[in-house]
């Protein structure tokens, strides 16, 4: 486990033991941070599509323009 992964685990563990109301307060702050919210949305999309086959950018652009 890397140092970054270990740090993430510490924060995740701390978040998970918070009472529901406090978890909600943390999530509200994350949602209100526009840049962080966009980053999380991007990361969720990447994770969701991780196993999809790749394709050349030119093919994607042709499809998009049709």
Phi, psi and omega in degrees: 000134179282166177299320179297316179295321179296317178297316179300319179297320179298313180295319180296318178297315179298318179297317184293336179270355177293148172297157184308315182298320180287323174301316180301316181297320178295314181296323177299318178296321178296315181297324182285343178275103188303315181294316179295319179300315179296318178300316180295321178295318177298315181296321179296317179296316178300314181296319181297325186257008185308321185267004177287146179292148178281165175208154181297145180303319180302319179296317179298315181295320177299314180297319182294324183278352179267000000 
